Amino acid sequence: MKRSPIVAGQFYPLGAAAIEKQISEFIEKAAVKTNALGIVAPHAGYIYSGAVAGSVYSRIEPRPTYIIIGPNHTGNGKPYSIMSEGAWSMPQGEVEIDSDLAKGLLRNSEFLEEDFLAHAYEHSIEVQLPFLQYFKKAFKFVPIIVSYAQGHIYKAIGGEIAKAIKDSGKNALIIASSDMTHYEAQEDARYKDMKAIEALLKLDEEELIKTVEKLDISMCGYAPVAVMLSAAKELGAKNAELVKYQTSGDISGDYSSVVGYAGIIVK
């Protein structure tokens, strides 16, 4: 099964050359690359979040395999959805799903289910692919959508992902796709986001969930981030680094209602 792009020409340019040109403006060519275990990257339109995404992707070593975990904005499909075969058509070229890794994960997962519908119109994974293609054309990936649930489910899925990576022997990077606070004043958004980021930098997914709930933080991808943290710790993660934080207001100049974006590396 092939998935067609749904936000090409909206969140990022429609043509390959235009995508490469825009992404090149966000890349930090002098950045030192690291062999990270996981990252957090935003998924808004590139004009707003591209600089944050570019700062993170500039610092990671390109991999042959990625596991990309996104939230479910549409409400479609199964709550914990994986595609284990097929490819995603993108303006820069087709990206194949790593069926061996995906099917190994699916076989041993208590919660993940094979499902195309959750992925068909969800943008959070799609917008990561052009950045990955900018640095390395030949790679495979595993797309996973995680809806809101209890913390023990995030931990369980994270553990299953870590086991699948270990069992496969593949050098895979886990990407959690998330924006931060949505449509609040700059000062309020930044305060809330920094509290969530503090928990994330401690590699503490439980504190992250509690902070999001206590402060009512509209961080759309905290579920994927919690899964990524759980998996990364199983794989030996020891620390995390905030690479860049900014809001849509830093681009538009309107600080009355902003969306926050954070780029974080876990290693």
Residue pairs with C-beta under 8 A, 6 or more apart in sequence:
1 83
1 85
1 86
1 116
2 86
2 87
2 88
2 89
2 94
3 83
3 86
3 87
3 88
3 89
3 116
3 119
3 120
4 89
5 88
5 89
5 90
5 91
5 126
6 120
6 121
6 123
6 126
7 123
7 126
7 127
8 14
8 90
8 91
10 45
11 43
11 44
11 45
11 46
11 123
11 126
11 127
12 19
12 22
12 45
12 46
12 127
12 130
13 19
13 21
13 22
13 91
14 91
15 91
16 91
16 92
16 93
19 91
19 92
19 130
19 134
20 92
20 134
22 46
22 50
23 46
23 50
23 54
23 130
23 131
23 134
24 134
25 50
25 54
26 46
26 50
26 51
26 53
26 54
26 55
27 54
27 57
27 58
27 134
28 54
28 55
28 58
28 59
29 58
31 55
31 58
31 59
32 59
33 58
33 59
33 60
33 61
34 59
34 60
34 61
34 265
34 267
35 60
35 61
35 267
36 59
36 60
36 61
36 173
36 265
36 266
36 267
37 173
37 174
37 232
37 235
37 236
37 237
37 266
37 267
38 173
38 174
38 175
38 176
38 228
38 229
38 231
38 232
38 237
38 265
38 266
39 56
39 60
39 173
39 174
39 175
39 176
39 228
39 263
39 264
39 265
39 266
40 56
40 176
40 178
40 200
40 221
40 225
40 228
40 262
40 263
40 264
40 266
41 52
41 53
41 56
41 57
41 128
41 131
41 175
41 176
41 177
41 178
41 263
42 49
42 52
42 53
42 177
42 178
42 179
42 180
42 261
42 262
42 263
43 49
43 70
43 123
43 124
43 125
43 127
43 128
43 177
43 178
43 179
43 221
44 127
44 179
44 248
44 259
44 261
46 53
46 127
47 251
48 248
48 251
48 252
48 259
48 261
49 179
49 248
49 261
51 244
51 246
52 243
52 244
52 245
52 246
52 261
52 262
52 263
53 127
53 128
53 131
53 261
53 263
54 131
55 243
55 244
55 263
56 243
56 244
56 263
56 264
56 265
57 131
57 132
57 134
57 135
59 243
59 265
60 173
60 265
62 132
62 135
62 136
62 139
63 136
63 139
63 171
63 172
63 173
64 138
64 139
64 140
64 170
64 171
65 98
65 101
65 139
65 140
65 141
65 142
65 170
65 171
65 172
65 173
66 128
66 132
66 139
66 140
66 141
66 142
66 172
66 173
66 174
66 175
67 101
67 141
67 142
67 144
67 161
67 165
67 172
67 173
67 174
67 175
67 231
68 125
68 128
68 129
68 141
68 142
68 143
68 144
68 175
68 177
69 125
69 144
69 145
69 146
69 174
69 175
69 176
69 177
69 224
69 227
69 228
70 122
70 124
70 125
70 143
70 144
70 145
70 146
70 177
70 221
70 224
71 124
71 145
71 146
71 147
71 177
71 178
71 220
71 221
71 223
71 224
72 79
72 81
72 118
72 122
72 145
72 146
72 147
73 122
73 123
73 124
73 220
74 118
74 121
74 122
76 117
76 118
76 120
76 121
76 122
77 115
77 116
77 117
77 118
77 119
77 120
77 145
78 113
78 115
78 117
78 118
79 146
79 147
79 149
80 109
80 111
80 112
80 113
80 144
80 145
80 146
80 147
80 149
80 153
80 157
81 112
81 113
81 114
81 115
81 117
81 118
81 119
81 144
81 145
82 102
82 105
82 106
82 109
82 112
82 113
82 114
82 115
82 142
82 143
82 144
82 145
83 97
83 102
83 114
83 115
83 116
83 119
83 142
83 143
84 97
84 99
84 102
84 103
84 105
84 106
84 114
84 142
85 97
85 99
85 102
85 103
86 96
86 97
87 94
87 95
87 96
87 97
88 94
88 95
88 97
88 126
88 129
88 143
90 126
90 129
90 130
90 133
91 130
92 129
92 130
92 133
92 134
92 137
93 133
93 137
95 129
95 132
95 133
95 139
95 140
95 141
96 140
97 140
97 141
97 142
97 143
98 140
98 141
98 142
98 170
100 168
101 140
101 142
101 164
101 165
101 168
101 170
101 172
102 142
104 164
104 167
104 168
105 112
105 142
105 160
105 161
105 164
106 112
106 113
106 114
108 160
108 163
108 164
109 157
109 160
110 156
110 160
111 153
111 156
111 157
111 160
112 144
112 157
112 160
115 145
118 145
119 125
119 143
119 145
122 145
124 145
124 177
124 178
124 220
124 221
124 224
125 143
125 145
125 177
127 177
128 175
128 177
129 141
132 139
132 141
142 172
144 157
144 161
144 224
144 227
146 154
146 157
146 223
146 224
146 227
147 223
148 223
149 223
151 205
151 206
151 209
151 226
154 205
154 209
154 223
154 226
154 227
154 230
155 205
155 226
155 230
157 227
157 230
157 231
158 205
158 226
158 227
158 228
158 229
158 230
158 231
158 232
158 233
158 234
159 230
159 231
159 234
161 174
161 227
161 231
162 230
162 231
162 232
162 234
162 235
163 234
165 172
165 231
165 235
166 235
174 228
174 231
174 232
175 228
176 221
176 224
176 225
176 227
176 228
176 229
177 221
177 224
178 219
178 220
178 221
178 222
178 224
178 225
178 262
179 219
179 220
179 221
179 259
179 260
179 261
180 189
180 192
180 193
180 196
180 217
180 219
180 245
180 259
180 260
180 261
180 262
181 188
181 189
181 192
181 193
181 217
181 218
181 219
181 258
181 259
181 260
182 218
182 220
182 259
182 260
183 218
183 257
183 258
183 259
184 192
184 218
184 257
184 258
185 255
185 256
185 257
185 258
186 247
186 249
186 255
186 256
186 258
189 247
189 258
189 259
189 260
190 245
190 247
190 260
192 215
192 217
192 260
193 217
193 219
193 245
193 260
193 262
194 245
195 211
195 215
195 217
196 208
196 211
196 212
196 215
196 217
196 219
196 222
197 242
197 245
197 262
197 264
198 211
199 205
199 207
199 208
199 210
199 211
200 208
200 225
200 229
200 240
200 264
201 239
201 240
201 241
201 242
201 264
202 240
203 229
203 232
203 233
203 237
203 238
203 239
203 240
203 266
204 229
205 225
205 226
205 229
205 230
208 222
208 225
208 226
208 229
209 222
209 226
211 217
212 219
212 222
219 225
228 266
229 237
229 266
232 266
237 266
237 267
238 267
239 266
239 267
240 264
240 265
240 266
240 267
241 264
241 265
241 267
242 262
242 263
242 264
243 263
243 264
243 265
244 262
244 263
245 260
245 261
245 262
245 263
246 260
246 261
247 255
247 258
247 259
247 260
247 261
248 254
248 258
248 259
248 261
249 255
249 256
249 258
